[in-house]
Amino acid sequence: MIYCVIPPELADELYDKMVEYYKDNPNVTVIIDRRQGGDRRRGKDPGEFKEKRETRDRRRQRIPGTFPETPAEDA
């Protein structure tokens, strides 16, 4: 699915034109951006997130301590 997002300021002049343009393409949906309120990032610069990003190992941590010795099996 592809969304053609129209800003609210241009909705009056563009929405109908874009719906007509994409009417034969079932993979495109034209919508008007109706988001309001503050940025989810709380007003921070988007570049700031890239600098603070850290890569974490998502595997389980090994159990602390040592494992007892086991006798070797004869092959």
N, CA, C and O atoms as a CHARMM CRD file, in Angstrom:
* protein
*
  300
    1    1 MET  N      0.84900  -1.17500   0.00000 PROA 1      0.00000
    2    1 MET  CA     0.00000   0.00000   0.00000 PROA 1      0.00000
    3    1 MET  C      0.89200   1.23400   0.00000 PROA 1      0.00000
    4    1 MET  O      1.86000   1.31000   0.75700 PROA 1      0.00000
    5    2 ILE  N      0.56600   2.17900  -0.83600 PROA 2      0.00000
    6    2 ILE  CA     1.28300   3.44500  -0.92700 PROA 2      0.00000
    7    2 ILE  C      0.30300   4.53900  -0.54600 PROA 2      0.00000
    8    2 ILE  O     -0.82900   4.56200  -1.02800 PROA 2      0.00000
    9    3 TYR  N      0.73700   5.44500   0.31800 PROA 3      0.00000
   10    3 TYR  CA    -0.10000   6.56200   0.72800 PROA 3      0.00000
   11    3 TYR  C      0.43500   7.83900   0.10900 PROA 3      0.00000
   12    3 TYR  O      1.62000   8.15100   0.22800 PROA 3      0.00000
   13    4 CYS  N     -0.43800   8.56900  -0.54600 PROA 4      0.00000
   14    4 CYS  CA    -0.11800   9.89700  -1.05000 PROA 4      0.00000
   15    4 CYS  C     -0.66500  10.85900  -0.00400 PROA 4      0.00000
   16    4 CYS  O     -1.87800  11.04100   0.10100 PROA 4      0.00000
   17    5 VAL  N      0.22000  11.47200   0.76600 PROA 5      0.00000
   18    5 VAL  CA    -0.19500  12.30600   1.89400 PROA 5      0.00000
   19    5 VAL  C     -0.19700  13.76900   1.46100 PROA 5      0.00000
   20    5 VAL  O      0.81600  14.29500   0.99800 PROA 5      0.00000
   21    6 ILE  N     -1.34300  14.41100   1.61900 PROA 6      0.00000
   22    6 ILE  CA    -1.51900  15.81200   1.23700 PROA 6      0.00000
   23    6 ILE  C     -1.51300  16.65000   2.51000 PROA 6      0.00000
   24    6 ILE  O     -2.25200  16.34500   3.44600 PROA 6      0.00000
   25    7 PRO  N     -0.69000  17.70700   2.56600 PROA 7      0.00000
   26    7 PRO  CA    -0.72500  18.57300   3.74700 PROA 7      0.00000
   27    7 PRO  C     -2.06500  19.32900   3.80200 PROA 7      0.00000
   28    7 PRO  O     -2.63900  19.64000   2.75900 PROA 7      0.00000
   29    8 PRO  N     -2.55500  19.61900   4.99600 PROA 8      0.00000
   30    8 PRO  CA    -3.86900  20.25500   5.12900 PROA 8      0.00000
   31    8 PRO  C     -3.96900  21.59500   4.39400 PROA 8      0.00000
   32    8 PRO  O     -5.04300  21.96500   3.92100 PROA 8      0.00000
   33    9 GLU  N     -2.85700  22.31800   4.29900 PROA 9      0.00000
   34    9 GLU  CA    -2.87300  23.62900   3.63600 PROA 9      0.00000
   35    9 GLU  C     -3.18900  23.49800   2.14200 PROA 9      0.00000
   36    9 GLU  O     -3.74600  24.41800   1.54300 PROA 9      0.00000
   37   10 LEU  N     -2.83400  22.35600   1.54100 PROA 10     0.00000
   38   10 LEU  CA    -3.03200  22.15500   0.10400 PROA 10     0.00000
   39   10 LEU  C     -4.19800  21.22000  -0.20500 PROA 10     0.00000
   40   10 LEU  O     -4.44100  20.90400  -1.36900 PROA 10     0.00000
   41   11 ALA  N     -4.91000  20.78000   0.80500 PROA 11     0.00000
   42   11 ALA  CA    -5.97200  19.79400   0.60300 PROA 11     0.00000
   43   11 ALA  C     -7.05400  20.28300  -0.34700 PROA 11     0.00000
   44   11 ALA  O     -7.51300  19.52000  -1.19700 PROA 11     0.00000
   45   12 ASP  N     -7.47200  21.54500  -0.22100 PROA 12     0.00000
   46   12 ASP  CA    -8.54900  22.06100  -1.06700 PROA 12     0.00000
   47   12 ASP  C     -8.19700  22.00800  -2.54900 PROA 12     0.00000
   48   12 ASP  O     -9.04900  21.68600  -3.37600 PROA 12     0.00000
   49   13 GLU  N     -6.96300  22.31700  -2.88600 PROA 13     0.00000
   50   13 GLU  CA    -6.60300  22.36400  -4.30600 PROA 13     0.00000
   51   13 GLU  C     -6.05300  21.05200  -4.84800 PROA 13     0.00000
   52   13 GLU  O     -6.13700  20.81200  -6.05200 PROA 13     0.00000
   53   14 LEU  N     -5.48400  20.18000  -3.98500 PROA 14     0.00000
   54   14 LEU  CA    -4.82900  18.97500  -4.49400 PROA 14     0.00000
   55   14 LEU  C     -5.59300  17.66500  -4.29900 PROA 14     0.00000
   56   14 LEU  O     -5.44500  16.74700  -5.10600 PROA 14     0.00000
   57   15 TYR  N     -6.39400  17.56300  -3.26300 PROA 15     0.00000
   58   15 TYR  CA    -6.98800  16.26700  -2.91800 PROA 15     0.00000
   59   15 TYR  C     -7.76300  15.64900  -4.08300 PROA 15     0.00000
   60   15 TYR  O     -7.50100  14.50900  -4.46600 PROA 15     0.00000
   61   16 ASP  N     -8.70100  16.38500  -4.64000 PROA 16     0.00000
   62   16 ASP  CA    -9.52100  15.83700  -5.73100 PROA 16     0.00000
   63   16 ASP  C     -8.67800  15.48900  -6.95400 PROA 16     0.00000
   64   16 ASP  O     -8.92400  14.48200  -7.61800 PROA 16     0.00000
   65   17 LYS  N     -7.69200  16.31800  -7.24400 PROA 17     0.00000
   66   17 LYS  CA    -6.81200  16.04300  -8.40000 PROA 17     0.00000
   67   17 LYS  C     -6.02600  14.75000  -8.20500 PROA 17     0.00000
   68   17 LYS  O     -5.88700  13.95900  -9.13700 PROA 17     0.00000
   69   18 MET  N     -5.51600  14.53800  -7.00100 PROA 18     0.00000
   70   18 MET  CA    -4.70500  13.35200  -6.73900 PROA 18     0.00000
   71   18 MET  C     -5.56700  12.08300  -6.69800 PROA 18     0.00000
   72   18 MET  O     -5.12700  11.02200  -7.14100 PROA 18     0.00000
   73   19 VAL  N     -6.77400  12.18900  -6.17500 PROA 19     0.00000
   74   19 VAL  CA    -7.68500  11.03900  -6.17600 PROA 19     0.00000
   75   19 VAL  C     -7.98300  10.64600  -7.61800 PROA 19     0.00000
   76   19 VAL  O     -7.97400   9.46300  -7.95600 PROA 19     0.00000
   77   20 GLU  N     -8.24500  11.62700  -8.46200 PROA 20     0.00000
   78   20 GLU  CA    -8.51300  11.35200  -9.87600 PROA 20     0.00000
   79   20 GLU  C     -7.28600  10.74100 -10.55700 PROA 20     0.00000
   80   20 GLU  O     -7.41200   9.81000 -11.35200 PROA 20     0.00000
   81   21 TYR  N     -6.11300  11.26300 -10.24700 PROA 21     0.00000
   82   21 TYR  CA    -4.87200  10.79500 -10.86300 PROA 21     0.00000
   83   21 TYR  C     -4.60000   9.32400 -10.52300 PROA 21     0.00000
   84   21 TYR  O     -4.17400   8.55300 -11.38400 PROA 21     0.00000
   85   22 TYR  N     -4.84700   8.94300  -9.27000 PROA 22     0.00000
   86   22 TYR  CA    -4.54200   7.58200  -8.81200 PROA 22     0.00000
   87   22 TYR  C     -5.74900   6.64300  -8.79600 PROA 22     0.00000
   88   22 TYR  O     -5.66100   5.55300  -8.23200 PROA 22     0.00000
   89   23 LYS  N     -6.86300   7.03400  -9.39400 PROA 23     0.00000
   90   23 LYS  CA    -8.07800   6.22100  -9.31300 PROA 23     0.00000
   91   23 LYS  C     -7.90900   4.82700  -9.91400 PROA 23     0.00000
   92   23 LYS  O     -8.58700   3.89600  -9.48000 PROA 23     0.00000
   93   24 ASP  N     -7.02500   4.65500 -10.90000 PROA 24     0.00000
   94   24 ASP  CA    -6.82900   3.35100 -11.53200 PROA 24     0.00000
   95   24 ASP  C     -5.75400   2.50600 -10.86900 PROA 24     0.00000
   96   24 ASP  O     -5.50500   1.37600 -11.29000 PROA 24     0.00000
   97   25 ASN  N     -5.11900   3.03900  -9.84700 PROA 25     0.00000
   98   25 ASN  CA    -4.05900   2.31200  -9.15100 PROA 25     0.00000
   99   25 ASN  C     -4.56600   1.88700  -7.77200 PROA 25     0.00000
  100   25 ASN  O     -4.64300   2.72000  -6.87000 PROA 25     0.00000
  101   26 PRO  N     -4.91300   0.60700  -7.58900 PROA 26     0.00000
  102   26 PRO  CA    -5.46400   0.16700  -6.29500 PROA 26     0.00000
  103   26 PRO  C     -4.42800   0.15000  -5.16800 PROA 26     0.00000
  104   26 PRO  O     -4.78600  -0.00500  -4.00100 PROA 26     0.00000
  105   27 ASN  N     -3.15800   0.30500  -5.51000 PROA 27     0.00000
  106   27 ASN  CA    -2.11300   0.29000  -4.47800 PROA 27     0.00000
  107   27 ASN  C     -1.86800   1.65400  -3.85500 PROA 27     0.00000
  108   27 ASN  O     -1.08500   1.76500  -2.91100 PROA 27     0.00000
  109   28 VAL  N     -2.52000   2.69700  -4.36100 PROA 28     0.00000
  110   28 VAL  CA    -2.29600   4.05500  -3.85400 PROA 28     0.00000
  111   28 VAL  C     -3.56700   4.56700  -3.19500 PROA 28     0.00000
  112   28 VAL  O     -4.65600   4.49200  -3.76400 PROA 28     0.00000
  113   29 THR  N     -3.40800   5.09000  -1.98300 PROA 29     0.00000
  114   29 THR  CA    -4.50200   5.72500  -1.25900 PROA 29     0.00000
  115   29 THR  C     -4.10600   7.15900  -0.98300 PROA 29     0.00000
  116   29 THR  O     -3.02400   7.42100  -0.45600 PROA 29     0.00000
  117   30 VAL  N     -4.97600   8.08700  -1.33500 PROA 30     0.00000
  118   30 VAL  CA    -4.71200   9.50900  -1.09700 PROA 30     0.00000
  119   30 VAL  C     -5.35400   9.88700   0.22600 PROA 30     0.00000
  120   30 VAL  O     -6.53600   9.62900   0.45200 PROA 30     0.00000
  121   31 ILE  N     -4.55600  10.50400   1.10700 PROA 31     0.00000
  122   31 ILE  CA    -5.07100  10.91700   2.41500 PROA 31     0.00000
  123   31 ILE  C     -4.62100  12.33800   2.70800 PROA 31     0.00000
  124   31 ILE  O     -3.64600  12.82700   2.13800 PROA 31     0.00000
  125   32 ILE  N     -5.34800  12.99300   3.60500 PROA 32     0.00000
  126   32 ILE  CA    -4.98100  14.32900   4.06900 PROA 32     0.00000
  127   32 ILE  C     -4.34800  14.16900   5.44200 PROA 32     0.00000
  128   32 ILE  O     -4.89100  13.49500   6.31700 PROA 32     0.00000
  129   33 ASP  N     -3.19700  14.79600   5.61700 PROA 33     0.00000
  130   33 ASP  CA    -2.49000  14.71800   6.89400 PROA 33     0.00000
  131   33 ASP  C     -3.27100  15.52200   7.92500 PROA 33     0.00000
  132   33 ASP  O     -3.40700  16.73900   7.79800 PROA 33     0.00000
  133   34 ARG  N     -3.77500  14.85300   8.92900 PROA 34     0.00000
  134   34 ARG  CA    -4.57900  15.52500   9.95500 PROA 34     0.00000
  135   34 ARG  C     -3.89600  15.49300  11.32500 PROA 34     0.00000
  136   34 ARG  O     -4.53100  15.75300  12.34700 PROA 34     0.00000
  137   35 ARG  N     -2.62100  15.17700  11.33500 PROA 35     0.00000
  138   35 ARG  CA    -1.91000  15.13900  12.61700 PROA 35     0.00000
  139   35 ARG  C     -1.86800  16.52300  13.23400 PROA 35     0.00000
  140   35 ARG  O     -1.71100  17.52400  12.53500 PROA 35     0.00000
  141   36 GLN  N     -2.01000  16.57000  14.54600 PROA 36     0.00000
  142   36 GLN  CA    -1.93600  17.82500  15.28100 PROA 36     0.00000
  143   36 GLN  C     -1.11700  17.59400  16.53000 PROA 36     0.00000
  144   36 GLN  O     -0.87100  16.45500  16.92900 PROA 36     0.00000
  145   37 GLY  N     -0.70500  18.66700  17.13200 PROA 37     0.00000
  146   37 GLY  CA     0.02800  18.54500  18.38300 PROA 37     0.00000
  147   37 GLY  C      1.52500  18.54200  18.15400 PROA 37     0.00000
  148   37 GLY  O      2.01000  18.73100  17.03900 PROA 37     0.00000
  149   38 GLY  N      2.23300  18.32300  19.23200 PROA 38     0.00000
  150   38 GLY  CA     3.68700  18.36400  19.19400 PROA 38     0.00000
  151   38 GLY  C      4.30200  17.15000  18.53900 PROA 38     0.00000
  152   38 GLY  O      3.65300  16.12500  18.33100 PROA 38     0.00000
  153   39 ASP  N      5.54100  17.29200  18.22800 PROA 39     0.00000
  154   39 ASP  CA     6.31800  16.21500  17.64400 PROA 39     0.00000
  155   39 ASP  C      6.52800  15.13100  18.69400 PROA 39     0.00000
  156   39 ASP  O      6.75900  15.43800  19.86400 PROA 39     0.00000
  157   40 ARG  N      6.44900  13.86100  18.28600 PROA 40     0.00000
  158   40 ARG  CA     6.63300  12.76000  19.23500 PROA 40     0.00000
  159   40 ARG  C      8.02400  12.77000  19.85100 PROA 40     0.00000
  160   40 ARG  O      8.24200  12.22600  20.93300 PROA 40     0.00000
  161   41 ARG  N      8.94800  13.38700  19.15600 PROA 41     0.00000
  162   41 ARG  CA    10.32300  13.42100  19.66700 PROA 41     0.00000
  163   41 ARG  C     10.52100  14.54900  20.65800 PROA 41     0.00000
  164   41 ARG  O     11.64700  14.84900  21.05500 PROA 41     0.00000
  165   42 ARG  N      9.42900  15.17000  21.05400 PROA 42     0.00000
  166   42 ARG  CA     9.44400  16.24000  22.05400 PROA 42     0.00000
  167   42 ARG  C     10.31100  17.42100  21.63200 PROA 42     0.00000
  168   42 ARG  O     11.04300  17.98800  22.44300 PROA 42     0.00000
  169   43 GLY  N     10.22100  17.78300  20.35900 PROA 43     0.00000
  170   43 GLY  CA    10.89400  18.97700  19.87700 PROA 43     0.00000
  171   43 GLY  C     12.38800  18.84300  19.68800 PROA 43     0.00000
  172   43 GLY  O     13.06200  19.84800  19.46300 PROA 43     0.00000
  173   44 LYS  N     12.92300  17.66200  19.76900 PROA 44     0.00000
  174   44 LYS  CA    14.36100  17.48300  19.60100 PROA 44     0.00000
  175   44 LYS  C     14.72600  17.42100  18.12400 PROA 44     0.00000
  176   44 LYS  O     13.90800  17.04700  17.28200 PROA 44     0.00000
  177   45 ASP  N     15.92400  17.78000  17.83400 PROA 45     0.00000
  178   45 ASP  CA    16.42900  17.72200  16.46900 PROA 45     0.00000
  179   45 ASP  C     16.56100  16.25700  16.04900 PROA 45     0.00000
  180   45 ASP  O     17.15300  15.47100  16.78800 PROA 45     0.00000
  181   46 PRO  N     16.02500  15.85900  14.87600 PROA 46     0.00000
  182   46 PRO  CA    16.10800  14.45600  14.44900 PROA 46     0.00000
  183   46 PRO  C     17.54600  13.93700  14.36600 PROA 46     0.00000
  184   46 PRO  O     17.77800  12.74900  14.59100 PROA 46     0.00000
  185   47 GLY  N     18.50100  14.79000  14.05400 PROA 47     0.00000
  186   47 GLY  CA    19.88900  14.36500  13.98100 PROA 47     0.00000
  187   47 GLY  C     20.45500  13.97500  15.33600 PROA 47     0.00000
  188   47 GLY  O     21.41600  13.21100  15.42500 PROA 47     0.00000
  189   48 GLU  N     19.85800  14.49800  16.37100 PROA 48     0.00000
  190   48 GLU  CA    20.32500  14.21500  17.72800 PROA 48     0.00000
  191   48 GLU  C     20.15100  12.74400  18.08800 PROA 48     0.00000
  192   48 GLU  O     20.94400  12.19700  18.85400 PROA 48     0.00000
  193   49 PHE  N     19.12300  12.09800  17.54400 PROA 49     0.00000
  194   49 PHE  CA    18.86400  10.70300  17.85900 PROA 49     0.00000
  195   49 PHE  C     19.92500   9.78700  17.27600 PROA 49     0.00000
  196   49 PHE  O     20.28500   8.79000  17.90200 PROA 49     0.00000
  197   50 LYS  N     20.42600  10.09800  16.10700 PROA 50     0.00000
  198   50 LYS  CA    21.42500   9.25300  15.46800 PROA 50     0.00000
  199   50 LYS  C     22.71400   9.23400  16.27400 PROA 50     0.00000
  200   50 LYS  O     23.38700   8.20700  16.35600 PROA 50     0.00000
  201   51 GLU  N     23.05600  10.36800  16.86600 PROA 51     0.00000
  202   51 GLU  CA    24.29400  10.44100  17.64300 PROA 51     0.00000
  203   51 GLU  C     24.20200   9.62300  18.92000 PROA 51     0.00000
  204   51 GLU  O     25.19600   9.03400  19.34400 PROA 51     0.00000
  205   52 LYS  N     23.03100   9.57500  19.54000 PROA 52     0.00000
  206   52 LYS  CA    22.87700   8.88400  20.82000 PROA 52     0.00000
  207   52 LYS  C     22.53300   7.41400  20.66000 PROA 52     0.00000
  208   52 LYS  O     22.53800   6.66200  21.63400 PROA 52     0.00000
  209   53 ARG  N     22.23200   7.00200  19.43300 PROA 53     0.00000
  210   53 ARG  CA    21.82400   5.61500  19.21600 PROA 53     0.00000
  211   53 ARG  C     22.97700   4.67500  19.53100 PROA 53     0.00000
  212   53 ARG  O     24.12400   4.93500  19.16500 PROA 53     0.00000
  213   54 GLU  N     22.67100   3.61100  20.19500 PROA 54     0.00000
  214   54 GLU  CA    23.68800   2.61100  20.48600 PROA 54     0.00000
  215   54 GLU  C     23.17300   1.24900  20.05800 PROA 54     0.00000
  216   54 GLU  O     21.97600   0.97100  20.12800 PROA 54     0.00000
  217   55 THR  N     24.07600   0.42200  19.62200 PROA 55     0.00000
  218   55 THR  CA    23.69700  -0.91500  19.21300 PROA 55     0.00000
  219   55 THR  C     23.85200  -1.82700  20.41800 PROA 55     0.00000
  220   55 THR  O     24.90700  -1.87800  21.05000 PROA 55     0.00000
  221   56 ARG  N     22.78300  -2.54400  20.72000 PROA 56     0.00000
  222   56 ARG  CA    22.82400  -3.44300  21.86600 PROA 56     0.00000
  223   56 ARG  C     22.71700  -4.87800  21.38600 PROA 56     0.00000
  224   56 ARG  O     22.06900  -5.17200  20.38100 PROA 56     0.00000
  225   57 ASP  N     23.36100  -5.75400  22.11900 PROA 57     0.00000
  226   57 ASP  CA    23.28200  -7.17200  21.82100 PROA 57     0.00000
  227   57 ASP  C     22.01100  -7.69700  22.47700 PROA 57     0.00000
  228   57 ASP  O     21.86300  -7.64000  23.69800 PROA 57     0.00000
  229   58 ARG  N     21.10200  -8.20500  21.66500 PROA 58     0.00000
  230   58 ARG  CA    19.81500  -8.64800  22.18900 PROA 58     0.00000
  231   58 ARG  C     19.81100 -10.10200  22.64100 PROA 58     0.00000
  232   58 ARG  O     18.79600 -10.60600  23.12100 PROA 58     0.00000
  233   59 ARG  N     20.93300 -10.76400  22.48900 PROA 59     0.00000
  234   59 ARG  CA    20.97900 -12.15400  22.95700 PROA 59     0.00000
  235   59 ARG  C     20.97800 -12.19100  24.47200 PROA 59     0.00000
  236   59 ARG  O     21.36000 -11.22100  25.12700 PROA 59     0.00000
  237   60 ARG  N     20.54900 -13.31200  25.02200 PROA 60     0.00000
  238   60 ARG  CA    20.54900 -13.43800  26.47300 PROA 60     0.00000
  239   60 ARG  C     21.96300 -13.42000  27.00900 PROA 60     0.00000
  240   60 ARG  O     22.89900 -13.92500  26.38900 PROA 60     0.00000
  241   61 GLN  N     22.08700 -12.82500  28.17200 PROA 61     0.00000
  242   61 GLN  CA    23.37800 -12.80600  28.83400 PROA 61     0.00000
  243   61 GLN  C     23.70100 -14.20100  29.34100 PROA 61     0.00000
  244   61 GLN  O     22.80600 -14.94600  29.74100 PROA 61     0.00000
  245   62 ARG  N     24.97700 -14.55200  29.32500 PROA 62     0.00000
  246   62 ARG  CA    25.40800 -15.83600  29.85300 PROA 62     0.00000
  247   62 ARG  C     25.24500 -15.81800  31.36800 PROA 62     0.00000
  248   62 ARG  O     25.43900 -14.78500  32.00900 PROA 62     0.00000
  249   63 ILE  N     24.89500 -16.94300  31.92200 PROA 63     0.00000
  250   63 ILE  CA    24.73300 -17.04100  33.36800 PROA 63     0.00000
  251   63 ILE  C     26.09300 -16.80200  34.01200 PROA 63     0.00000
  252   63 ILE  O     27.08300 -17.41300  33.60900 PROA 63     0.00000
  253   64 PRO  N     26.15200 -15.93100  34.99800 PROA 64     0.00000
  254   64 PRO  CA    27.44500 -15.65700  35.62400 PROA 64     0.00000
  255   64 PRO  C     27.97100 -16.87100  36.39000 PROA 64     0.00000
  256   64 PRO  O     27.19600 -17.69200  36.87900 PROA 64     0.00000
  257   65 GLY  N     29.25800 -16.97000  36.48400 PROA 65     0.00000
  258   65 GLY  CA    29.89000 -18.05900  37.21000 PROA 65     0.00000
  259   65 GLY  C     30.58900 -19.01600  36.25800 PROA 65     0.00000
  260   65 GLY  O     30.69100 -18.76000  35.05800 PROA 65     0.00000
  261   66 THR  N     31.06200 -20.10800  36.80600 PROA 66     0.00000
  262   66 THR  CA    31.75600 -21.08900  35.98300 PROA 66     0.00000
  263   66 THR  C     30.96900 -22.38400  35.99000 PROA 66     0.00000
  264   66 THR  O     30.16000 -22.62300  36.88700 PROA 66     0.00000
  265   67 PHE  N     31.20400 -23.20700  35.00500 PROA 67     0.00000
  266   67 PHE  CA    30.53600 -24.48900  34.90800 PROA 67     0.00000
  267   67 PHE  C     31.48700 -25.57400  35.41500 PROA 67     0.00000
  268   67 PHE  O     32.69700 -25.48300  35.21100 PROA 67     0.00000
  269   68 PRO  N     30.94400 -26.59800  36.07200 PROA 68     0.00000
  270   68 PRO  CA    31.82000 -27.65700  36.58500 PROA 68     0.00000
  271   68 PRO  C     32.41900 -28.47200  35.43400 PROA 68     0.00000
  272   68 PRO  O     31.83400 -28.58300  34.35700 PROA 68     0.00000
  273   69 GLU  N     33.58200 -29.02800  35.69200 PROA 69     0.00000
  274   69 GLU  CA    34.25200 -29.86700  34.69300 PROA 69     0.00000
  275   69 GLU  C     33.44600 -31.14100  34.51600 PROA 69     0.00000
  276   69 GLU  O     32.90200 -31.67600  35.48200 PROA 69     0.00000
  277   70 THR  N     33.36800 -31.62700  33.28600 PROA 70     0.00000
  278   70 THR  CA    32.67900 -32.89500  33.00900 PROA 70     0.00000
  279   70 THR  C     33.69300 -33.87300  32.45500 PROA 70     0.00000
  280   70 THR  O     34.61900 -33.47400  31.74900 PROA 70     0.00000
  281   71 PRO  N     33.53000 -35.15200  32.76800 PROA 71     0.00000
  282   71 PRO  CA    34.48800 -36.12100  32.24400 PROA 71     0.00000
  283   71 PRO  C     34.35300 -36.23800  30.73100 PROA 71     0.00000
  284   71 PRO  O     33.25200 -36.15500  30.18700 PROA 71     0.00000
  285   72 ALA  N     35.47900 -36.43000  30.06200 PROA 72     0.00000
  286   72 ALA  CA    35.47700 -36.56500  28.59600 PROA 72     0.00000
  287   72 ALA  C     34.91100 -37.91400  28.21300 PROA 72     0.00000
  288   72 ALA  O     35.19500 -38.91900  28.86300 PROA 72     0.00000
  289   73 GLU  N     34.12200 -37.94100  27.17300 PROA 73     0.00000
  290   73 GLU  CA    33.54800 -39.20000  26.71100 PROA 73     0.00000
  291   73 GLU  C     34.53700 -39.88600  25.77500 PROA 73     0.00000
  292   73 GLU  O     35.25700 -39.22900  25.02400 PROA 73     0.00000
  293   74 ASP  N     34.56000 -41.21500  25.83000 PROA 74     0.00000
  294   74 ASP  CA    35.39900 -41.95900  24.89800 PROA 74     0.00000
  295   74 ASP  C     34.64700 -42.06400  23.56800 PROA 74     0.00000
  296   74 ASP  O     33.47500 -42.44000  23.52700 PROA 74     0.00000
  297   75 ALA  N     35.33100 -41.73100  22.51200 PROA 75     0.00000
  298   75 ALA  CA    34.66100 -41.75200  21.20300 PROA 75     0.00000
  299   75 ALA  C     34.79700 -43.08000  20.52000 PROA 75     0.00000
  300   75 ALA  O     34.29000 -43.26000  19.41300 PROA 75     0.00000
